């Protein structure tokens, strides 16, 4: 009997089915936070379409997750700035999974320069990849998702969407846009009675390949940069991808059925200061 209880607990630990039967679409899923989120959703019972512009890395990630959770994930190349590709890939997702009820707009790029240093083309690029992408994703997913409700949209903003820095004018602007856009989408869905919720998440420094981009802009070694970033965080560490994946899991699941138009900060306390 002890063995049986232990086995049940073991199974529960590996798979508690918090999003059992759900059908999810995750952008920027090839690596970093998107990969961790996709893995978490598959582990907790959802089918997941992984979408990313980097098709090579995307295939590797699809294979890795499917090896552990066979048949749970599918991948498709998507440039989140392309209106046509959004429509095509969402149709693919509906067909492959038999529906769609979770959208995680995670793809994004970082940028670190001030108003005087930033070329207009760079500003426009960051806005396109980080903000327009979320507009397109919500716009084209909602008409599909409303047929498979209850549904949940999780948009990745950043703590930089709530707090500004002198050297991130494009990123601050783009991520602040995602923050309020999420609330407008939430209110629209509620008003229409769609049973689709929409919330934004606001991570601070998380240990993903995006940190490599920061490295290129500094003279530090990776461990030195991580230590420097950690010093700015009250909890004295930077985050792990799973810290974000658990937040998305909660917002994606029906556990958060009364939560919409809200922002969830995953920032080790930075914004409390
Ligand atoms: P990452 O750079 O490791 O991964 C981003 C993924 O998005 C890559 O797989 C990339 O190929 C994909 N991508 C980039 N442009 C794309 C496009 N046009 N179309 C489709 N896919 C595209 O970054 P990370 O850290 O995983 O970031 C994910 C999200 O989280 C981003 O929106 C980022 O701004 C946000 N974020 C990250 C934080 C961090 O410290 N890692 C902190 C706060 C927010």
Boltz pocket constraint, residues with backbone or C-beta under 6 A from the ligand:
constraints:
  - pocket:
      binder: B
      contacts: [[A, 27], [A, 28], [A, 29], [A, 30], [A, 31], [A, 32], [A, 33], [A, 34], [A, 51], [A, 52], [A, 53], [A, 54], [A, 78], [A, 79], [A, 80], [A, 81], [A, 105], [A, 106], [A, 107], [A, 108], [A, 109], [A, 110], [A, 129], [A, 156], [A, 157], [A, 158], [A, 159], [A, 202], [A, 203], [A, 204], [A, 205], [A, 206], [A, 207], [A, 208], [A, 209], [A, 210], [A, 211]]
      max_distance: 6.0
